[in-house]
Amino acid sequence: MLLSLLLFSNLAFAEDPTFKIELKNRTMNPSVLEVPANTAFTIEVVNTDNTAEEFESNSLKIEKIIPPKRTAKFKVKPLTSGEYDIFGEFHMDTCQGKIIVK
């Protein structure tokens, strides 16, 4: 019984997968994230530039200014298969990406 309790507690506290994006030189790296369908996940965005960027996704309803040399994390609910836009609003000409859910 103790073993089953330990196994269950590990499953109950398992963390969602985290996918990292670096904002550097007014671009997004990687510009494409592939994530599993029907699974909650976290996006960790690291702004290594010397200027702020507004990380945004209309389809995911994310919008946050990330100051220079700072990191922001976004928890994303499970998504169905498809493509979802992500971009840096302050540098839309160069800071574009997408999340592909499979």
C-alpha positions as CSV (number, residue, x, y, z in Angstrom):
1,M,0.0,0.0,0.0
2,L,2.8,2.4,0.8
3,L,4.4,1.7,-2.6
4,S,1.1,2.6,-4.4
5,L,0.8,5.7,-2.4
6,L,4.3,6.8,-3.3
7,L,3.7,6.1,-7.0
8,F,0.4,8.0,-7.0
9,S,2.0,11.0,-5.2
10,N,4.7,11.2,-7.8
11,L,2.1,11.2,-10.6
12,A,0.0,13.8,-8.8
13,F,2.9,16.2,-8.6
14,A,4.5,15.7,-12.0
15,E,5.4,19.0,-13.6
16,D,4.1,20.0,-17.0
17,P,6.7,20.0,-19.7
18,T,8.5,23.3,-20.2
19,F,9.5,24.7,-23.6
20,K,12.0,27.6,-23.7
21,I,12.2,30.5,-26.1
22,E,15.0,33.0,-26.2
23,L,14.4,36.5,-27.4
24,K,17.7,37.7,-28.9
25,N,18.6,40.3,-31.5
26,R,14.9,41.0,-31.9
27,T,14.2,37.4,-33.0
28,M,12.7,34.3,-31.4
29,N,14.8,31.2,-31.0
30,P,13.4,28.7,-31.7
31,S,10.8,30.2,-33.8
32,V,8.8,27.0,-33.9
33,L,7.8,24.9,-30.9
34,E,6.3,21.5,-31.3
35,V,4.3,20.4,-28.3
36,P,2.0,17.4,-27.6
37,A,-1.7,17.7,-28.0
38,N,-4.0,17.5,-25.0
39,T,-1.2,18.2,-22.5
40,A,-0.7,21.3,-20.4
41,F,2.7,22.9,-20.7
42,T,4.8,25.9,-19.7
43,I,6.5,28.4,-22.1
44,E,9.6,30.0,-20.5
45,V,10.6,33.1,-22.5
46,V,14.1,34.5,-21.8
47,N,14.7,38.1,-23.1
48,T,18.5,38.3,-23.5
49,D,18.2,41.6,-25.4
50,N,19.0,45.1,-24.0
51,T,15.4,46.2,-24.8
52,A,12.0,45.1,-23.7
53,E,9.8,42.9,-25.8
54,E,6.0,42.3,-25.6
55,F,5.6,38.5,-26.0
56,E,2.1,37.9,-27.4
57,S,-0.2,35.3,-28.8
58,N,-3.7,36.2,-30.0
59,S,-4.8,32.6,-30.3
60,L,-3.5,31.7,-26.8
61,K,-4.5,35.0,-25.2
62,I,-1.0,35.7,-23.9
63,E,0.3,39.3,-23.7
64,K,3.2,40.4,-21.5
65,I,6.0,42.9,-21.6
66,I,9.3,41.2,-20.7
67,P,11.9,43.7,-19.6
68,P,15.5,43.3,-20.8
69,K,17.5,40.5,-19.3
70,R,14.4,39.0,-17.7
71,T,12.4,35.8,-17.9
72,A,8.7,35.2,-18.0
73,K,6.7,31.9,-17.7
74,F,3.3,31.2,-19.2
75,K,1.2,28.1,-18.2
76,V,-0.8,26.9,-21.2
77,K,-3.8,24.7,-20.9
78,P,-4.0,21.5,-23.0
79,L,-4.5,22.4,-26.7
80,T,-6.0,20.6,-29.6
81,S,-3.9,19.8,-32.7
82,G,-3.1,22.9,-34.8
83,E,-0.9,25.9,-35.1
84,Y,-0.9,28.9,-32.8
85,D,0.8,32.2,-33.4
86,I,3.4,33.8,-31.1
87,F,5.3,37.1,-31.7
88,G,7.1,40.0,-30.2
89,E,4.8,43.0,-30.7
90,F,7.6,45.5,-30.4
91,H,9.5,43.9,-33.3
92,M,6.9,42.2,-35.4
93,D,8.9,42.4,-38.6
94,T,11.6,40.0,-37.1
95,C,10.2,38.4,-34.0
96,Q,7.6,35.9,-35.2
97,G,7.0,32.2,-34.4
98,K,4.4,29.6,-33.9
99,I,3.5,26.6,-31.7
100,I,2.6,23.4,-33.6
101,V,0.5,21.1,-31.5
102,K,0.6,17.4,-32.6
